[in-house]
Amino acid sequence: MANEAGVERKRRALMNSMTTTMRRIELLVDQETEALRSRSEIDLKDTNNRKSQALLELGLAARALEGGVLDEDIAERLRGLRGKLERNQAMLQLHLEAVREVATIVADTIRDRDWDGTYSEHLGSGGAQR
């Protein structure tokens, strides 16, 4: 009986740890998503590091519970977190696509500005093309 109580205490502690970690992840993801949406300044490297650390902690807690039954509120919170992460991923994808587009425009502008027509479009066999 004492062993069962110990197992239950450990399970509760892990559930509490998961809940705390999920709250932290939700806050980080919400802040990042809102900053991207509103085009506010954000340190993406720092945010990504903190999200990665929190997700690692969540994974460790979940592994420790492996084989156990999740409380319905934890399962529901995980589903909500998944939705937030999907929305965050979509915003990050838009941000990345915009950065790529701007980088392409800048690279093309530099290349076009520096190219003075001295060389032909095709330099012959073994030559590079513009």
C-alpha positions in Angstrom: 0.0 0.0 0.0 2.8 2.4 0.8 4.4 1.6 -2.5 1.2 2.5 -4.3 1.0 5.8 -2.5 4.6 6.5 -3.5 3.9 5.7 -7.1 0.9 7.9 -7.1 2.9 10.8 -5.5 5.5 10.5 -8.2 2.8 10.4 -10.9 1.2 13.6 -9.5 4.6 15.3 -9.3 5.2 14.4 -12.9 1.8 15.7 -13.9 2.4 18.9 -12.1 5.8 19.3 -13.8 4.1 18.7 -17.2 1.4 21.3 -16.4 4.0 23.9 -15.3 6.2 23.2 -18.4 3.2 23.4 -20.8 2.2 26.7 -19.3 5.7 28.0 -19.9 5.7 26.7 -23.5 2.3 28.2 -24.2 3.5 31.6 -22.9 6.6 31.5 -25.0 4.7 30.4 -28.1 2.0 32.9 -27.6 4.6 35.7 -27.2 6.5 34.7 -30.2 3.4 34.2 -32.4 2.1 37.6 -31.4 5.4 39.3 -32.0 5.6 37.8 -35.5 2.0 38.7 -36.2 2.4 42.3 -35.1 5.9 42.6 -36.6 7.4 43.5 -33.1 11.0 43.0 -32.4 11.9 39.6 -31.1 15.0 37.6 -30.4 14.2 34.5 -32.3 17.4 32.7 -31.3 16.7 33.2 -27.6 13.0 32.3 -27.9 13.9 29.2 -29.9 16.4 28.1 -27.2 13.8 28.6 -24.5 11.1 26.7 -26.4 13.6 23.9 -27.1 14.6 23.6 -23.5 10.9 23.6 -22.3 9.9 21.0 -24.9 12.8 18.8 -23.8 11.6 19.0 -20.2 8.1 18.2 -21.3 9.4 15.2 -23.3 11.4 13.9 -20.3 8.3 14.2 -18.0 6.1 12.4 -20.6 8.7 9.6 -21.0 8.7 9.2 -17.2 4.9 8.7 -17.4 5.2 6.3 -20.2 2.6 3.5 -19.9 0.6 5.6 -17.4 -2.8 7.2 -18.0 -2.8 10.9 -18.6 -5.4 13.0 -16.8 -8.0 14.3 -19.2 -7.0 17.9 -18.4 -3.4 17.2 -19.3 -4.4 15.5 -22.5 -6.7 18.4 -23.4 -3.9 20.9 -22.6 -1.5 18.9 -24.8 -4.0 19.1 -27.7 -4.3 22.9 -27.1 -0.5 23.2 -27.1 -0.3 21.3 -30.3 -2.7 23.8 -31.9 -0.7 26.7 -30.7 2.6 25.2 -32.0 1.0 24.6 -35.4 -0.1 28.3 -35.5 3.3 29.4 -34.4 4.9 27.2 -37.1 2.7 28.8 -39.7 3.7 32.3 -38.6 7.4 31.3 -38.6 7.0 29.9 -42.1 5.5 33.2 -43.3 8.4 35.1 -41.6 11.0 32.8 -43.2 9.4 33.1 -46.7 9.5 36.9 -46.4 13.1 36.9 -45.3 14.0 34.6 -48.3 12.2 36.9 -50.7 13.9 40.0 -49.4 17.3 38.2 -49.5 16.7 37.2 -53.1 15.7 40.8 -54.0 18.9 42.2 -52.4 21.1 39.5 -54.0 19.6 40.1 -57.4 20.0 43.9 -57.0 23.6 43.6 -56.0 24.4 41.2 -58.9 22.6 43.4 -61.4 24.3 46.5 -60.2 27.8 44.9 -60.3 27.3 43.3 -63.7 28.4 45.7 -66.4 27.9 43.6 -69.5 31.7 43.0 -69.9 31.2 39.2 -70.1 28.7 37.5 -72.3 25.7 35.5 -70.9 27.6 32.3 -71.9 31.3 32.0 -71.5 31.7 28.9 -73.7 32.4 25.3 -72.7 33.4 25.1 -69.1 32.4 28.7 -68.4 29.8 29.8 -66.0 26.5 31.2 -67.0 25.0 34.4 -65.6 
